[in-house]
Amino acid sequence: MKFVPQDFLSGDIPVSEQGHVGRLLRLRDLAREWNAGDNPNVAYTDLIFAFALARLGAAEPCRALYRQAEAILNELPPAIHPWLGHVPGGTDPVHRCLLRAFEYRIEQALAPKPLHEPLPADFLSGLEVTERYSVNRFRQISRVLEPYERVNPYDWQQQPGPPEQGRALLALAQGDPGGLPDRLAHALRAVGQPLEAAAGLAEALNLAPPAGEHLALACLACVPATLDALPGHPEWEARRGRAHLLERGLALAAVFERADAAKSLATRLVGWLQTWPEDVPDSVLAGLLRDCLPWLRNLGLRDELREIVRTATRVACGGQSLQMTWSRDTGHGLSWPVQLCTLLLLAGNWLALGENMEDAFAILDRAPHMLTREMDPRHRYELALAYADALGLAPPALAQARLERLFQEVGNVRSTLTTERYFSMPRLAVVEGVIQPRLSPCALGHPFREMPLDPAWLSWNGGALPGLAHAIFTEHRLGDMPVLADALEDAGCTDPDILGHLRGTGLHVPGCWVLSLFLGKP
């Protein structure tokens, strides 16, 4: 069933956002077809796209999709699966809990309110241990339900370890604000082993935002010294601990818009990459790029992002181009899917920077062929996810057709986890990967109000503005955005959002909403 409300393009949606909605609806239809025969996944696909519509401010169509997903889940009968055994119906507590969680995030996006705020404290209440595990497994992967916090689905075991240490650090930090930095530093020293201290601090960062900005930033201030204590420990464990702490530090800096703290951590990341040994598994580098770089893009730290991507490209490619490395690494070795994921992550970030475009697009054009090859389902899912993430940073007009091909070529992506009785998380993760980058602030601009476009600007100086915008778009001259701002101001534009966006130091993507206004593109 494909139900698309007739009022999807009604007055509820600003004209400048109707193109975004149309592209999302097309992708939503393909994602539903990809999940055909798996009604729970069809319902969760609708919920993911309902959230995307909420980010666009399209309240009525968003709620229509939510109601449709709710109806699908309500009608799910219990069943017996050949190897999973009993498969619960839609009234099962796991489905009910996830439905409430999606409703909460959708209403946050419509309000709009900060999405990093945690889900209600009691939303897991009443669940049995295995039910709580299934919900938390979904939260572990979903950036819609958990845009900031990283959830450990096994935390219900209450085993000693990082989550417990993180809570203990936050508890020790409570009290007199004046002595907060000293208390945190003392608590970290009391942990003893630097690796354990790093894991505990990373978890404290993970849990800190609800505790307030003052406490969160005090935790963030402890990151540099904790990182410095790690190099003397076993390489493998130390690198995993360093990567996790760096990512949580960058995430917290992005949440509270602390660009200086993020720049300091980015500098450390560059230094780490410059001494990257050859024997470190490819999965470590891929995970580091996947987890850390989105936070730098969110903060608009273009120079820092460029230096990290340039250094990581040297590490991954050994001085060769992305294209040459792709050709070299498409053999049948066990590690080649992970190596290709790394190259796709690099290609996407070069697209975000508007540099090295020929190499980046060449990688995107070769990726679909790789998805048709025989490989482990887990690797196929990771490769599809990296491809979707990279396309999300390409110009929308060029990315749409490739994203549509993704659902037609990625094939079967499943897991053997017990949660398959409720949902197929690898498939839903790919669906999320398709929509998340399309919701970047630069691509969407201000989705909650229509942007003005004075016809006089289009005709000013013999149509110079559309010509300049077209050159910036087609030639990827994103560094010339401030020149477009000057010309706009000369033409009579005084809109602070448009001029401020073009002159801002933040990172621009090729699908920039201001360029779209002048090119007549959705």
Secondary structure, 3 states (H helix, E strand, C coil): CCCCCHHHHCCCCCHHHHHHHHHHHHHHHHHHHHCCCCHHHHHHHHHHHHHHHHHCCCHHHHHHHHHHHHHHHHCCCCEEECCCEEECCCCCHHHHHHHHHHHHHHHHHHCCCCCCCCCCCCCCCCCCHHHHHHHHHHHHHCCCCCCCCCCCCCHHHCCCCHHHHHHHHHHHHCCCHHHHHHHHHHHHHHHCCHHHHHHHHHHHHHHCHHHCHHHHHHHHHCHHHHHHCCCCCCHHHHHHHHHHHHHHHHHHHHHCCCHHHHHHHHHHHHHHHHCCCCCCCHHHHHHHHHHHHHHHHHHCCHHHHHHHHHHHHHHHHCCCCHHHHHHHCCCCCCCHHHHHHHHHHHHHHHHHHCCCHHHHHHHHHHHHHHHCCCCCHHHHHHHHHHHHHHHCCCCHHHHHHHHHHHHHHCCCCCCCCHHHHCCCHHHHHHHHHHHCHHHCHHHHCCCCCCCCCCHHHHHHHHCHHHHHHHHHHHCCCHHHHHHHHHHHHHCCCCCHHHHHHHHCCCCCCCCCHHHHHHHCCC
